[in-house]
Amino acid sequence: MDCNDYEEIRALMCEYAEYVDDADFERLGELLDGAVFGSAGSLHEADARFIHDWYAATNVVHADGTLRTCHVCSNIAIRPEGDDSARASSYFVVLQCTDALPLQPIVSGRYRDRFAKRDGRWRFTQREVNVRLIGDMSNHLQHIDLRAGAVDRDAVLRRAAKARAQGRTARVS
C-alpha cells in the first residue's frame, strides 16, 4: 500500500460520516453495498437497499433534510493486510443540535472497518459500529434503543414499516 491507498481509505471513512449527517441514504447504501455491517455480535452482510432502508427507518430526518448531526472521527488507524486489503479503527463522537436540543454530544464509540481494493478502487467490506457512550438520542433515532444491546434488525424494520403504514414518518417539521 502506498500513501494514495491510505488517503482513499480515509476518504471512504469520511464519506460515511458525510452521508449519514446529510441523510443521503442512497449514497450511503452505495458506499456500504456488499459489506458486512452492524455491531459486535450482530454483523450481517448488507446490500445497498438494506443500508438505505435501515438508516431511513432508524434516523430522524429534520425539516432541513438532514439529521442535524456532525459525526467527528478521530484516532484513525489504517493497517494494511497485503496489497489489496486493510483494516482500520477509529473513534467517533456524534454532535447534534435541533430546535429542541442544544448543541451536545449524543453518542460516541468506535468503528472497526475492513476494506478491499477491487478493480483499482477501495471498498468497505465491513463496518462494525461499537457504541460506548450514549446521551440524549431522542432527536436522532427512532424504532431502536442502543442501550438495549444487540439489535434485532428485522424487528426494527418491521416497527418502521408499521409506523409508515400508519402515516407516521421519520421527518420532523
Sequence and secondary structure as in RCSB ss.txt:
>XXXX:A:sequence
MDCNDYEEIRALMCEYAEYVDDADFERLGELLDGAVFGSAGSLHEADARFIHDWYAATNVVHADGTLRTCHVCSN
IAIRPEGDDSARASSYFVVLQCTDALPLQPIVSGRYRDRFAKRDGRWRFTQREVNVRLIGDMSNHLQHIDLRAGA
VDRDAVLRRAAKARAQGRTARVS
>XXXX:A:secstr
  HHHHHHHHHHHHHHHHHHHTT HHHHHHHHTT EEEETTEEEE  HHHHHHHHHHHB B TTSS SEEEEEEE
EEEEESSSSEEEEEEEEEEEE  SSS SEEEEEEEEEEEEEEETTEEEEEEEEEEEEEE   TTTB S  GGGSS
  HHHHHHHHHHHHHTT  SB  
